[in-house]
Each structure stands twice: as structure tokens, then as C-alpha cells.
Amino acid sequence: MAHIVVVDDGPPVISGSAAEPALRELGQLTIYASPASTPELLVERLHNADVAVAVYSTSRFTAEVLGQASRLKLIACVGVGVDHIDLAACHRRGVLVANTPGANADAVAEGAITLALAVARRVPTVDRLTRQGAWPQGEPITQLCGKTLGVIGTGHIGRRTVALGRGLGMRVIAWSFHPSPERASEMGVEFMSLEELMRTADVVSISVRRSPESGGLIGRHLIGLMKPTAILVNTARGEVVDEEALVEALQQKRIRGAGLDVYSTEPLPAGHPLTRLDNVVLFPHNTGMTPERQTKSMMVANIRNYLAGHPTNLVAAGGTHSL
């Protein structure tokens, strides 16, 4: 019987959900109800694991950790991102990695639009002032209908963001690692260069996956091209954006604001410069964590299929990025 270990279920995602009994039907299940906060702790939890369930990207499956997990054959991610896993080391050791592509696309795309609207409408500031007894009707808000949405990355999440943006009455433009006339026609968008998109868009929404190609993709130069009225939204990975350059642009009011769900360091440290800015809306990397998302059921299916001899949703050793 396979030993399935949930290495980092804190805060709980698997425990108490429908995924827990489903996993118990597949093998011996151990759930650790706290983060795998150190390599030593992760190694300890993987000691007898045949299958590891990785809930959070803070669990780092490095080559050193994998080298001490002699029984491990599958890492099943509750999500899409695999930047916390050394895929090349997995490939060398014969460890498969499966993720859940598209399972949280609706949730993350909706979160991206929520962040854009919250910044445009200055929701946190207006709410706070109203609760304090003010009546801030003069607070400078704006609408998204009639504006231009620039979507960077047109995988599952990017495509859904395009649809939601069009539903708001926005013109949508896009950038992709692999643009094509066929995809542009299918999605109803115009593909353009990153420079042109950054100059043109009123809202820039980033949804590329973390990969060697996307790391540092949105740097100081591109941020400097944005309109002073533009909003940047990042629900991808913090490393995709030059955070220092973004903070400077926000501090100097060179852009209208930002809505962020991801950061270069997570959890976001207390007192971080982003926490002191009133033109930023901050989420704790949770836009995809709705109960309606299908990530847990897809993760269970990936493990079931692996144990049955036909693994699904495997991630290549070289990694993947949004198209």
C-alpha cells in the first residue's frame, strides 16, 4: 500500500475536506498540519513517503531534500505552480511531478479583476474613511468599462481574465510567449509586444507561470513605460516583477496603483514598503483558494491515475510557462 504524505497542510486545505477520505481510500495517509518550514523538517516528513502532496509553494523540494527521500516516486501539487520543486533533480531521480492546470483558473482570474477594481475604486481607503464617519464622495475613483486591459500570459488563467475583462466592457490586448493569429481570433484579443502593451494598457494583469523565461520579466524599464493612470495586477509569482522598481513607481505616484497577490518574499514581512502605501491592495497569495476550485479533486485524480499506472498532468523536467 502506498504511503501518501501531505507535507504542509497548515493552514488546512486537505484535512476535513472531501479530499481527505478520497486519499485514505488510495493508501496509508499521513497529514502534517503545519508548514514544512525547513529543509530538515521536509526531509523528516518525506522519510517513508511514496507520494507527497504539496499544498503550499513554501515547501521547497530541492535537490538536497530529494536526495534524502529514497522512497518518493510522485509529488502531487495542489495547484499549478512548480517553481518550489527542482524538476531537473526529480527527473534524475525518477520522481514524477503532477500539477492541476486550469483547476483554479476561474478563481485566480476573478481575483485579478477584483484587485483591479479594488485599486480603481480605492475600496480599502473609501471603506475605511466611511467607517470612520467621513463621507468620501470626492475620493478619486475610476471605472474599468471602456478602458484597455493588457493580459500578460494567455494560459488557462490569462484566457479567463480576458473573458472577464471583456465582460466588463474593456478592450483587451495581450502578450504571450507563443502568440498566433489563430489564438488572437479565438480569444478576441490583439497580441502585441510587451513594450507596446505596457504603454497602452490601463490595467496590466500578469498571469505567466514562474519559469526561467518569466523570472524578472516585468523589470524597471517596462514599469517605466506604464501610464501614470495605469494599474498593475500580479497574481502570478512575485519574482516575475521587479518589486523594488514597482515600489518606487508606487511611492512616486508614477502609476495609479497596484493589486498584488504574490511577492518576492512570502509571507510578506511586517513593515514591508508595500504595506505602507495607500495605492496598493494586498492579498495573501489566496486568489485561487476558493472552495469551488477543483484543484483538490484533480490532485486526488492525479494520484489515483498514477497508482493505476497511467499518470496524468505530469510536468516536464524543463518546467512550463503560460503560453
KOLPALO-596885 format. One record per atom (N, C-alpha, C, O): x, y, z negated. Coordinates in steps of 0.1 Angstrom, whole numbers, padded with zeros to 4 digits, always signed. Example, Ala and Ser with C-alpha at 12.3 -4.5 7.8 and 13.67 -1.06 7.14 Angstrom:
+0132-0057-0078 +0123-0045-0078 +0132-0033-0078 +0142-0033-0085 +0128-0022-0071 +0137-0011-0071 +0129+0000-0079 +0134+0011-0080 
***
This chain:
+0008-0012+0000 +0000+0000+0000 +0009+0012+0000 +0018+0014-0008 +0006+0022+0009 +0014+0034+0010 +0012+0043-0003 +0001+0044-0008 +0023+0049-0007 +0022+0059-0018 +0021+0073-0012 +0031+0077-0006 +0010+0079-0014 +0007+0093-0009 +0009+0102-0020 +0003+0101-0031 +0018+0112-0018 +0021+0122-0029 +0017+0136-0024 +0023+0141-0014 +0008+0142-0031 +0006+0157-0029 +0016+0164-0038 +0014+0164-0050 +0025+0171-0031 +0037+0175-0039 +0035+0189-0046 +0043+0193-0054 +0024+0196-0042 +0023+0210-0047 +0009+0215-0048 +0006+0226-0042 +0000+0208-0054 -0014+0212-0054 -0017+0222-0065 -0026+0220-0074 -0010+0233-0066 -0012+0243-0075 -0010+0257-0070 +0001+0260-0066 -0021+0265-0069 -0035+0263-0073 -0041+0251-0065 -0037+0249-0054 -0051+0245-0071 -0056+0232-0065 -0063+0234-0052 -0072+0243-0050 -0060+0226-0042 -0066+0226-0029 -0072+0212-0026 -0083+0210-0022 -0064+0202-0030 -0068+0188-0028 -0076+0182-0039 -0086+0176-0038 -0071+0185-0051 -0077+0179-0063 -0092+0185-0065 -0094+0197-0064 -0101+0176-0066 -0115+0179-0068 -0123+0182-0055 -0135+0184-0055 -0115+0181-0044 -0122+0183-0031 -0125+0169-0025 -0122+0159-0030 -0132+0169-0013 -0136+0157-0007 -0124+0150-0002 -0124+0138+0001 -0112+0157+0000 -0100+0151+0005 -0094+0141-0006 -0088+0131-0002 -0097+0144-0018 -0091+0135-0029 -0095+0121-0028 -0087+0112-0027 -0109+0118-0028 -0113+0104-0027 -0109+0098-0013 -0107+0086-0012 -0109+0106-0003 -0105+0101+0010 -0091+0096+0010 -0088+0086+0016 -0082+0104+0004 -0068+0099+0003 -0067+0087-0006 -0058+0078-0003 -0075+0086-0016 -0074+0074-0025 -0078+0061-0018 -0073+0051-0021 -0086+0063-0008 -0090+0051+0000 -0079+0046+0009 -0079+0035+0013 -0069+0055+0012 -0058+0052+0021 -0046+0046+0014 -0038+0040+0021 -0045+0048+0001 -0033+0043-0006 -0033+0048-0020 -0042+0054-0025 -0021+0045-0027 -0019+0050-0040 -0017+0065-0040 -0008+0069-0033 -0024+0072-0047 -0023+0087-0046 -0018+0093-0059 -0023+0090-0070 -0008+0102-0058 -0003+0110-0069 -0005+0125-0065 +0000+0129-0054 -0011+0132-0074 -0012+0147-0071 -0005+0155-0082 -0008+0153-0094 +0004+0163-0078 +0011+0172-0087 +0004+0186-0087 +0004+0192-0076 -0001+0190-0098 -0010+0202-0099 -0002+0214-0102 -0006+0223-0109 +0010+0216-0096 +0018+0228-0098 +0027+0229-0085 +0029+0220-0078 +0032+0241-0083 +0041+0243-0072 +0054+0234-0073 +0059+0231-0084 +0059+0230-0062 +0073+0224-0061 +0083+0235-0061 +0088+0237-0050 +0086+0241-0072 +0092+0254-0072 +0107+0253-0071 +0114+0263-0068 +0113+0241-0072 +0128+0240-0070 +0130+0228-0061 +0122+0218-0061 +0142+0227-0054 +0145+0215-0047 +0146+0203-0055 +0142+0192-0051 +0151+0204-0068 +0152+0193-0077 +0139+0187-0080 +0137+0175-0081 +0129+0196-0082 +0115+0192-0086 +0109+0185-0074 +0102+0175-0075 +0111+0190-0062 +0105+0184-0050 +0111+0170-0048 +0104+0161-0044 +0124+0169-0049 +0131+0156-0048 +0125+0146-0058 +0122+0134-0054 +0123+0150-0070 +0117+0142-0081 +0104+0137-0076 +0100+0125-0078 +0096+0146-0071 +0082+0142-0067 +0081+0133-0055 +0072+0126-0053 +0092+0134-0047 +0092+0126-0034 +0099+0112-0037 +0100+0104-0027 +0103+0109-0049 +0111+0097-0051 +0105+0084-0046 +0112+0077-0039 +0092+0082-0048 +0086+0070-0043 +0075+0072-0032 +0067+0064-0030 +0076+0084-0026 +0066+0088-0016 +0069+0082-0002 +0080+0083+0003 +0058+0075+0003 +0058+0071+0017 +0053+0083+0026 +0058+0085+0037 +0043+0089+0021 +0036+0101+0027 +0036+0112+0018 +0032+0111+0006 +0041+0124+0022 +0040+0136+0014 +0030+0146+0020 +0030+0148+0032 +0021+0150+0012 +0011+0161+0016 +0017+0174+0011 +0018+0176-0001 +0019+0183+0020 +0025+0196+0017 +0013+0207+0018 +0009+0209+0029 +0009+0212+0007 -0002+0222+0007 +0003+0236+0010 -0003+0243+0018 +0015+0240+0004 +0020+0253+0005 +0033+0254+0011 +0041+0245+0010 +0036+0265+0019 +0048+0266+0026 +0060+0270+0017 +0071+0270+0021 +0057+0272+0004 +0068+0274-0006 +0075+0261-0009 +0086+0262-0016 +0070+0250-0006 +0077+0237-0007 +0087+0235+0004 +0082+0233+0016 +0100+0236+0001 +0110+0236+0012 +0116+0222+0014 +0123+0217+0006 +0112+0216+0025 +0117+0203+0029 +0130+0205+0037 +0131+0204+0049 +0141+0207+0029 +0154+0210+0035 +0161+0196+0039 +0156+0186+0035 +0172+0197+0046 +0180+0185+0049 +0184+0178+0036 +0184+0166+0035 +0188+0186+0026 +0193+0181+0013 +0181+0173+0006 +0183+0162+0001 +0170+0179+0006 +0158+0173+0000 +0155+0160+0007 +0152+0150+0001 +0154+0161+0020 +0150+0149+0028 +0160+0138+0027 +0157+0126+0027 +0173+0141+0025 +0183+0131+0023 +0182+0123+0011 +0187+0112+0010 +0174+0128+0001 +0172+0121-0011 +0158+0115-0012 +0154+0109-0023 +0150+0115-0001 +0137+0109-0001 +0137+0097+0008 +0132+0098+0020 +0143+0086+0003 +0146+0075+0012 +0134+0068+0017 +0134+0061+0028 +0122+0068+0010 +0110+0061+0015 +0102+0069+0024 +0093+0064+0030 +0104+0083+0024 +0095+0092+0031 +0094+0089+0046 +0105+0088+0053 +0082+0088+0052 +0080+0085+0066 +0071+0095+0073 +0072+0097+0085 +0063+0103+0065 +0054+0112+0071 +0052+0124+0061 +0050+0122+0049 +0053+0136+0067 +0049+0149+0059 +0037+0154+0066 +0037+0157+0078 +0026+0154+0059 +0013+0159+0064 +0010+0172+0058 +0008+0174+0046 +0010+0182+0067 +0008+0196+0062 -0007+0200+0062 -0015+0196+0071 -0011+0207+0052 -0024+0213+0051 -0024+0227+0057 -0024+0236+0050 -0023+0227+0070 -0021+0240+0077 -0013+0238+0090 -0010+0227+0093 -0010+0249+0096 -0003+0249+0109 +0012+0251+0107 +0020+0244+0114 +0016+0260+0099 +0030+0264+0098 +0039+0253+0093 +0036+0245+0084 +0051+0251+0099 +0060+0241+0095 +0074+0247+0094 +0084+0240+0094 +0075+0260+0092 +0088+0267+0090 +0094+0264+0077 +0106+0267+0075 +0087+0257+0068 +0093+0253+0055 +0099+0239+0056 +0103+0233+0046 +0099+0233+0068 +0104+0219+0070 +0115+0219+0080 +0114+0225+0090 +0126+0213+0077 +0137+0211+0086 +0134+0200+0096 +0136+0189+0093 +0128+0204+0107 +0123+0195+0117 +0134+0186+0123 +0132+0175+0126 +0146+0193+0125 +0157+0185+0131 +0162+0174+0121 +0164+0163+0125 +0162+0177+0108 +0166+0167+0098 +0155+0156+0098 +0159+0144+0096 +0143+0160+0099 +0132+0150+0099 +0134+0140+0111 +0133+0128+0110 +0137+0146+0122 +0139+0138+0134 +0151+0128+0133 +0150+0117+0136 +0162+0133+0127 +0173+0124+0125 +0170+0113+0115 +0175+0102+0117 +0161+0115+0105 +0158+0105+0095 +0146+0097+0099 +0142+0088+0091 +0140+0100+0110 +0128+0093+0114 +0115+0096+0106 +0106+0088+0105 +0115+0108+0100 +0103+0113+0093 +0095+0121+0103 +0099+0131+0109 +0082+0117+0104 +0073+0124+0112 +0066+0136+0105 +0065+0135+0092 +0063+0146+0112 +0056+0158+0106 +0043+0160+0114 +0043+0161+0126 +0032+0161+0107 +0019+0163+0113 +0013+0176+0107 +0013+0178+0095 +0007+0184+0115 +0000+0196+0110 -0014+0196+0115 -0019+0186+0120 -0021+0208+0113 -0035+0208+0116 -0039+0220+0125 -0045+0230+0121 -0034+0219+0138 -0036+0230+0147 -0051+0234+0150 -0059+0225+0153 -0054+0246+0148 -0067+0251+0151 -0077+0249+0140 -0088+0255+0141 -0074+0242+0130 -0084+0239+0119 -0087+0251+0111 -0099+0252+0106 -0078+0261+0110 -0082+0273+0102 -0082+0285+0111 -0082+0297+0106 -0084+0283+0124 -0083+0295+0134 -0094+0305+0131 -0092+0317+0131 -0107+0300+0129 -0118+0309+0126 -0115+0317+0113 -0117+0329+0113 -0110+0310+0103 -0108+0317+0090 -0097+0328+0092 -0099+0339+0087 -0086+0325+0098 -0075+0334+0099 -0078+0346+0108 -0075+0357+0105 -0085+0343+0119 -0089+0353+0129 -0099+0363+0122 -0097+0375+0123 -0108+0357+0115 -0117+0366+0107 -0110+0374+0097 -0114+0386+0095 -0100+0368+0090 -0092+0376+0081 -0084+0387+0087 -0083+0398+0081 -0079+0385+0099 -0072+0395+0107 -0081+0407+0110 -0077+0419+0108 -0093+0404+0114 -0103+0415+0117 -0107+0422+0104 -0109+0434+0104 -0109+0414+0093 -0112+0420+0080 -0101+0430+0076 -0105+0441+0072 -0089+0426+0077 -0078+0435+0074 -0078+0448+0082 -0076+0459+0077 -0080+0446+0095 -0080+0458+0104 -0092+0467+0100 -0090+0480+0100 -0103+0462+0097 -0115+0470+0093 -0112+0477+0080 -0116+0489+0078 -0106+0469+0071 -0104+0475+0057 -0094+0487+0058 -0096+0497+0051 -0084+0486+0067 -0075+0497+0068 -0082+0509+0075 -0081+0520+0071 -0089+0506+0086 -0096+0516+0094 -0106+0524+0086 -0107+0536+0087 -0113+0516+0077 -0123+0522+0069 -0118+0527+0055 -0126+0532+0047 -0105+0524+0052 -0099+0527+0039 -0108+0522+0028 -0111+0529+0018 -0111+0509+0029 -0120+0503+0020 -0115+0503+0005 -0123+0507-0003 -0103+0499+0003 -0099+0499-0012 -0099+0513-0018 -0104+0515-0029 -0095+0523-0010 -0095+0537-0016 -0109+0542-0018 -0112+0548-0028 -0117+0540-0008 -0131+0545-0009 -0139+0538-0020 -0146+0545-0027 -0137+0525-0021 -0143+0518-0032 -0139+0523-0045 -0147+0525-0054 -0126+0524-0047 -0120+0529-0060 -0126+0543-0064 -0130+0545-0075 -0125+0552-0054 -0130+0566-0057 -0145+0566-0060 -0149+0573-0069 -0153+0558-0053 -0167+0557-0056 -0170+0552-0070 -0179+0557-0077 -0163+0541-0074 -0164+0536-0087 -0161+0546-0098 -0166+0545-0109 -0151+0555-0095 -0147+0565-0104 -0156+0577-0105 -0154+0586-0113 -0167+0577-0098 -0176+0588-0098 -0175+0598-0088 -0183+0607-0087 -0165+0596-0079 -0164+0606-0067 -0173+0602-0057 -0180+0591-0057 -0174+0610-0047 -0183+0607-0035 -0175+0610-0023 -0177+0621-0016 -0165+0601-0019 -0155+0605-0009 -0160+0604+0006 -0154+0597+0014 -0170+0611+0009 -0175+0611+0023 -0165+0618+0032 -0166+0615+0044 -0156+0626+0027 -0146+0632+0036 -0134+0624+0038 -0125+0628+0045 -0133+0612+0032 -0122+0603+0034 -0120+0600+0049 -0130+0596+0055 -0108+0601+0055 -0107+0599+0069 -0107+0585+0073 -0097+0578+0073 -0119+0580+0077 -0121+0567+0082 -0122+0567+0097 -0125+0577+0103 -0121+0555+0103 -0123+0554+0118 -0130+0541+0121 -0131+0532+0113 -0135+0540+0133 -0142+0528+0138 -0133+0521+0148 -0124+0527+0154 -0136+0508+0150 -0128+0500+0159 -0135+0498+0173 -0128+0496+0183 -0148+0499+0173 -0155+0499+0186 -0150+0510+0195 -0149+0521+0191 -0146+0506+0207 -0141+0515+0217 -0126+0516+0217 -0120+0523+0226 -0120+0510+0206 -0105+0511+0205 -0099+0499+0213 -0106+0490+0218 -0086+0498+0213 -0078+0488+0220 -0072+0479+0210 -0064+0483+0201 -0074+0466+0211 -0068+0456+0202 -0057+0449+0210 -0060+0443+0221 -0045+0449+0204 -0034+0441+0210 -0031+0429+0202 -0028+0430+0190 -0033+0417+0208 -0031+0404+0202 -0017+0398+0206 -0015+0396+0218 -0009+0396+0196 +0004+0390+0199 +0004+0376+0195 +0004+0372+0183 +0004+0367+0205 +0003+0352+0203 -0011+0348+0206 -0021+0352+0200 -0013+0339+0216 -0026+0336+0220 -0029+0321+0219 -0034+0314+0228 -0024+0315+0208 -0028+0301+0204 -0042+0301+0199 -0050+0310+0202 -0045+0291+0190 -0059+0290+0185 -0063+0302+0178 -0074+0307+0180 -0055+0308+0169 -0059+0319+0161 -0060+0332+0170 -0069+0339+0169 -0050+0333+0178 -0050+0345+0187 -0062+0345+0196 -0068+0356+0198 -0066+0334+0202 -0077+0333+0210 -0090+0337+0203 -0099+0344+0208 -0091+0332+0191 -0103+0335+0183 -0103+0350+0179 -0114+0356+0178 -0091+0356+0176 -0090+0370+0173 -0095+0378+0185 -0102+0389+0184 -0091+0374+0197 -0095+0381+0210 -0110+0381+0210 -0116+0392+0213 -0117+0370+0208 -0131+0369+0209 -0138+0378+0198 -0148+0385+0202 -0133+0378+0186 -0139+0387+0176 -0137+0401+0179 -0146+0410+0177 -0125+0405+0184 -0123+0419+0188 -0132+0423+0199 -0138+0434+0199 -0134+0415+0209 -0144+0418+0220 -0158+0419+0214 -0166+0428+0219 -0161+0411+0204 -0174+0412+0198 -0177+0425+0191 -0188+0430+0190 -0166+0432+0187 -0167+0445+0180 -0167+0456+0191 -0169+0468+0187 -0166+0453+0203 -0166+0463+0214 -0153+0469+0217 -0152+0480+0222 -0142+0461+0214 -0129+0466+0216 -0124+0461+0230 -0127+0450+0234 -0116+0469+0236 -0108+0464+0248 -0096+0456+0242 -0090+0460+0232 -0094+0444+0248 -0083+0435+0242 -0072+0433+0253 -0074+0430+0264 -0060+0436+0248 -0048+0433+0256 -0040+0423+0248 -0042+0421+0236 -0030+0416+0254 -0023+0405+0247 -0009+0403+0252 -0005+0408+0263 -0001+0397+0244 +0012+0392+0248 +0014+0378+0244 +0009+0374+0233 +0021+0370+0252 +0022+0356+0249 +0036+0352+0254 +0042+0358+0263 +0041+0341+0247 +0054+0335+0252 +0052+0329+0266 +0062+0329+0274 +0040+0325+0270 +0037+0319+0283 +0024+0325+0289 +0014+0318+0289 +0024+0338+0293 +0013+0344+0299 +0010+0338+0313 +0019+0333+0320 -0002+0338+0317 -0006+0334+0331 -0019+0340+0335 -0027+0344+0327 -0021+0342+0348 -0033+0348+0353 -0045+0340+0349 -0056+0345+0346 -0043+0326+0349 -0055+0318+0345 -0059+0320+0331 -0071+0320+0328 -0049+0321+0322 -0052+0323+0308 -0058+0337+0306 -0068+0338+0298 -0053+0347+0313 -0059+0360+0312 -0073+0360+0316 -0082+0366+0309 -0077+0353+0327 -0090+0353+0332 -0099+0345+0322 -0110+0350+0319 -0094+0334+0317 -0102+0326+0308 -0105+0334+0295 -0116+0333+0290 -0096+0341+0290 -0098+0348+0277 -0103+0362+0279 -0108+0368+0269 -0103+0367+0291 -0108+0381+0293 -0099+0392+0288 -0104+0402+0282 -0086+0389+0289 -0076+0399+0284 -0066+0403+0295 -0065+0396+0306 -0059+0413+0293 -0048+0417+0302 -0035+0415+0294 -0032+0420+0284 -0026+0406+0300 -0013+0404+0294 -0004+0415+0298 -0004+0420+0310 +0005+0419+0289 +0015+0430+0292 +0027+0427+0284 +0027+0419+0275 +0038+0435+0286 +0050+0434+0279 +0047+0438+0264 +0038+0446+0261 +0056+0434+0255 +0055+0438+0241 +0056+0453+0240 +0048+0459+0232 +0065+0459+0247 +0067+0474+0246 +0054+0481+0250 +0049+0490+0243 +0048+0477+0261 +0036+0483+0266 +0024+0481+0256 +0016+0490+0254 +0023+0469+0251 +0013+0466+0241 +0014+0474+0229 +0004+0480+0224 +0026+0476+0224 +0028+0484+0211 +0025+0498+0214 +0020+0505+0205 +0028+0503+0226 +0025+0517+0229 +0010+0520+0230 +0005+0530+0227 +0003+0509+0235 -0011+0511+0240 -0021+0508+0229 -0032+0515+0228 -0019+0498+0220 -0029+0493+0211 -0032+0502+0200 -0023+0509+0194 -0045+0503+0196 -0049+0510+0184 -0048+0500+0172 -0045+0505+0160 -0049+0488+0174 -0047+0477+0164 -0038+0467+0170 -0041+0461+0181 -0028+0463+0163 -0019+0452+0167 -0020+0441+0158 -0018+0443+0146 -0025+0429+0163 -0027+0418+0154 -0017+0407+0158 -0017+0403+0170 -0009+0402+0148 +0002+0393+0151 -0003+0379+0147 -0007+0377+0135 -0002+0369+0156 -0006+0356+0153 +0003+0345+0159 -0001+0334+0161 +0016+0349+0161 +0025+0339+0166 +0029+0330+0154 +0029+0334+0143 +0033+0318+0157 +0039+0309+0147 +0053+0313+0144 +0060+0318+0153 +0058+0310+0132 +0072+0312+0129 +0080+0302+0136 +0078+0290+0135 +0090+0307+0144 +0099+0298+0151 +0112+0306+0154 +0112+0318+0151 +0122+0300+0159 +0134+0307+0162 +0132+0319+0172 +0138+0329+0171 +0122+0317+0181 +0119+0327+0190 +0111+0339+0184 +0112+0351+0188 +0103+0336+0174 +0094+0346+0169 +0100+0353+0156 +0095+0364+0153 +0111+0348+0150 +0117+0354+0139 +0122+0368+0143 +0130+0369+0152 +0118+0379+0136 +0122+0392+0138 +0117+0398+0151 +0122+0407+0157 +0106+0392+0157 +0101+0396+0170 +0096+0411+0170 +0099+0418+0179 +0090+0415+0159 +0085+0429+0158 +0095+0437+0149 +0094+0437+0137 +0105+0443+0156 +0115+0450+0149 +0113+0465+0149 +0102+0470+0153 +0123+0472+0145 +0122+0486+0143 +0119+0494+0156 +0111+0503+0156 +0124+0489+0167 +0122+0496+0180 +0107+0495+0184 +0101+0505+0187 +0101+0483+0183 +0087+0481+0186 +0078+0488+0177 +0068+0494+0181 +0081+0488+0164 +0072+0495+0154 +0073+0510+0158 +0063+0517+0156 +0084+0515+0162 +0086+0529+0165 +0078+0533+0178 +0076+0545+0180 +0073+0524+0185 +0066+0527+0197 +0051+0528+0194 +0043+0533+0203 +0046+0525+0182 +0032+0525+0179 +0027+0539+0178 +0034+0548+0174 +0014+0541+0181 +0007+0553+0180 +0007+0557+0165 +0007+0549+0156 +0007+0570+0162 +0005+0575+0148 -0008+0571+0142 -0010+0571+0130 -0018+0568+0150 -0031+0564+0146 -0033+0549+0146 -0044+0544+0143 -0022+0541+0149 -0024+0527+0150 -0023+0519+0137 -0017+0524+0127 -0028+0507+0137 -0028+0498+0126 -0021+0485+0130 -0024+0480+0140 -0013+0480+0121 -0006+0467+0123 -0011+0457+0114 -0012+0460+0102 -0015+0445+0119 -0021+0434+0111 -0012+0422+0113 -0009+0418+0124 -0007+0416+0102 +0001+0404+0103 -0005+0393+0095 -0005+0394+0082 -0010+0383+0101 -0015+0370+0095 -0006+0358+0099 -0010+0347+0097 +0006+0361+0105 +0014+0350+0110 +0024+0346+0099 +0021+0337+0091 +0036+0351+0099 +0046+0349+0089 +0053+0362+0087 +0055+0370+0096 +0057+0365+0074 +0064+0377+0071 +0076+0380+0079 +0080+0391+0083 +0084+0369+0082 +0096+0370+0089 +0095+0375+0104 +0105+0378+0110 +0083+0375+0109 +0081+0379+0123 +0083+0394+0124 +0086+0399+0135 +0080+0401+0113 +0081+0416+0113 +0093+0421+0105 +0095+0415+0094 +0099+0431+0110 +0110+0438+0102 +0103+0446+0091 +0098+0457+0093 +0102+0440+0079 +0095+0445+0068 +0100+0459+0063 +0092+0468+0060 +0113+0460+0063 +0119+0473+0059 +0115+0484+0069 +0111+0495+0064 +0115+0481+0082 +0111+0491+0092 +0096+0495+0090 +0092+0506+0092 +0088+0484+0087 +0074+0487+0086 +0071+0496+0074 +0063+0505+0074 +0078+0493+0063 +0076+0501+0050 +0080+0515+0053 +0073+0524+0049 +0091+0518+0060 +0095+0531+0064 +0084+0538+0072 +0081+0550+0070 +0079+0531+0082 +0069+0537+0091 +0056+0541+0083 +0050+0551+0085 +0053+0532+0073 +0041+0535+0065 +0043+0546+0055 +0035+0555+0053 +0055+0547+0049 +0059+0557+0039 +0059+0571+0046 +0054+0581+0040 +0063+0571+0059 +0065+0584+0066 +0052+0587+0074 +0052+0597+0082 +0042+0579+0073 +0029+0580+0079 +0031+0581+0095 +0023+0588+0102 +0040+0573+0100 +0042+0572+0114 +0032+0563+0121 +0031+0563+0133 +0025+0555+0113 +0014+0548+0118 +0003+0549+0108 +0005+0553+0096 -0009+0546+0112 -0021+0548+0103 -0020+0539+0090 -0023+0544+0079 -0017+0527+0093 -0017+0517+0081 -0014+0503+0086 -0011+0501+0098 -0014+0494+0076 -0012+0480+0079 -0020+0471+0070 -0024+0475+0059 -0024+0460+0076 -0031+0450+0068 -0023+0437+0068 -0020+0431+0079 -0018+0432+0057 -0009+0422+0056 -0014+0410+0048 -0019+0412+0037 -0011+0398+0053 -0014+0386+0046 -0002+0378+0043 -0002+0368+0035 +0009+0382+0049 +0022+0375+0048 +0034+0384+0046 +0033+0396+0050 +0044+0379+0040 +0055+0388+0035 +0069+0381+0037 +0069+0368+0037 +0079+0388+0037 +0093+0382+0038 +0096+0374+0026 +0103+0364+0026 +0091+0378+0014 +0092+0371+0001 +0078+0368-0004 +0070+0377-0006 +0075+0355-0007 +0062+0352-0013 +0064+0343-0025 +0072+0334-0025 +0056+0346-0036 +0047+0357-0037 +0053+0371-0036 +0065+0372-0039 +0046+0381-0033 +0051+0394-0032 +0055+0399-0045 +0047+0399-0055 +0068+0403-0047 +0073+0407-0060 +0066+0419-0066 +0062+0428-0058 +0064+0419-0079 +0058+0431-0085 +0067+0443-0083 +0079+0442-0083 +0060+0454-0080 +0067+0466-0077 +0073+0468-0063 +0080+0477-0061 +0070+0458-0055 +0075+0459-0041 +0070+0472-0035 +0059+0477-0038 +0078+0478-0026 +0074+0491-0020 +0060+0491-0013 +0052+0500-0013 +0056+0479-0008 +0043+0478-0002 +0032+0480-0012 +0021+0485-0008 +0034+0476-0024 +0023+0477-0034 +0021+0491-0039 +0011+0494-0045 +0030+0501-0035 +0028+0515-0039 +0023+0524-0028 +0022+0536-0030 +0018+0518-0017 +0014+0525-0006 -0002+0524-0005 -0007+0514-0006 -0008+0536-0002 -0023+0536-0002 -0028+0534+0013 -0040+0534+0015 -0019+0532+0022 -0023+0530+0036 -0020+0515+0040 -0019+0512+0052 -0020+0507+0030 -0018+0492+0032 -0029+0485+0025 -0032+0488+0013 -0034+0474+0031 -0043+0465+0024 -0035+0451+0024 -0031+0446+0034 -0034+0445+0012 -0026+0434+0009 -0035+0422+0005 -0043+0423-0004 -0033+0411+0012 -0039+0398+0009 -0028+0388+0005 -0016+0390+0009 -0030+0378-0004 -0020+0369-0009 -0018+0357-0001 -0019+0346-0006 -0016+0358+0012 -0015+0347+0022 -0026+0337+0020 -0024+0325+0018 -0038+0342+0021 -0050+0334+0018 -0061+0335+0029 -0072+0330+0027 -0058+0342+0040 -0068+0344+0050 -0074+0331+0055 -0085+0330+0060 -0066+0320+0055 -0070+0307+0061 -0076+0298+0050 -0080+0287+0054 -0077+0303+0038 -0081+0294+0027 -0096+0294+0024 -0100+0296+0012 -0104+0293+0034 -0119+0293+0031 -0123+0279+0030 -0117+0269+0035 -0134+0276+0022 -0139+0262+0020 -0144+0256+0033 -0145+0244+0034 -0147+0265+0043 -0153+0260+0055 -0142+0255+0065 -0145+0248+0075 -0129+0258+0063 -0119+0254+0072 -0118+0239+0072 -0122+0232+0063 -0113+0234+0083 -0112+0219+0085 -0098+0213+0083 -0095+0202+0087 -0089+0221+0077 -0075+0217+0075 -0074+0204+0067 -0066+0195+0070 -0082+0203+0056 -0080+0191+0047 -0085+0179+0054 -0079+0168+0053 -0097+0180+0061 -0102+0168+0068 -0093+0163+0079 -0091+0152+0082 -0087+0173+0086 -0077+0170+0097 -0065+0164+0091 -0059+0154+0097 -0060+0169+0080 -0048+0163+0073 -0051+0148+0069 -0042+0140+0072 -0062+0146+0063 -0066+0132+0060 -0066+0123+0072 -0062+0112+0072 -0072+0128+0083 -0073+0121+0096 -0059+0118+0101 -0056+0107+0106 -0050+0128+0100 -0036+0125+0104 -0029+0114+0097 -0023+0106+0103 -0032+0113+0083 -0026+0103+0075 -0032+0089+0079 -0025+0079+0080 -0045+0089+0080 -0053+0077+0084 -0048+0072+0097 -0045+0060+0099 -0046+0081+0107 -0042+0076+0120 -0027+0071+0120 -0024+0062+0127 -0019+0078+0112 -0005+0073+0111 -0005+0059+0105 +0002+0050+0110 -0012+0057+0094 -0012+0044+0088 -0018+0033+0097 -0015+0021+0096 -0027+0037+0106 -0033+0028+0116 -0024+0026+0128 -0027+0017+0137 -0013+0033+0129 -0003+0030+0139 -0004+0040+0151 +0003+0037+0161 -0013+0050+0151 -0013+0059+0162 -0014+0074+0156 -0025+0080+0155 -0002+0079+0152 -0002+0092+0146 -0007+0103+0155 -0005+0102+0167 -0012+0113+0149 -0018+0124+0156 -0013+0138+0151 -0008+0139+0140 -0013+0148+0160 -0009+0162+0157 +0005+0162+0152 +0008+0169+0142 +0014+0155+0158 +0028+0155+0154 +0035+0167+0160 +0032+0172+0171 +0044+0173+0152 +0052+0185+0155 +0065+0180+0161 +0072+0172+0155 +0069+0186+0172 +0082+0182+0178 +0094+0187+0170 +0092+0196+0162 +0105+0180+0171 +0117+0183+0163 +0121+0198+0165 +0127+0204+0156 +0119+0203+0177 +0123+0217+0180 +0113+0227+0175 +0116+0239+0177 +0102+0223+0169 +0093+0232+0164 +0084+0237+0176 +0086+0234+0187 +0074+0245+0172 +0064+0250+0182 +0061+0265+0179 +0063+0269+0167 +0057+0272+0189 +0052+0286+0186 +0039+0288+0194 +0036+0280+0203 +0032+0298+0190 +0019+0301+0196 +0022+0305+0211 +0031+0312+0214 +0013+0301+0219 +0015+0303+0234 +0011+0317+0238 +0012+0321+0249 
***
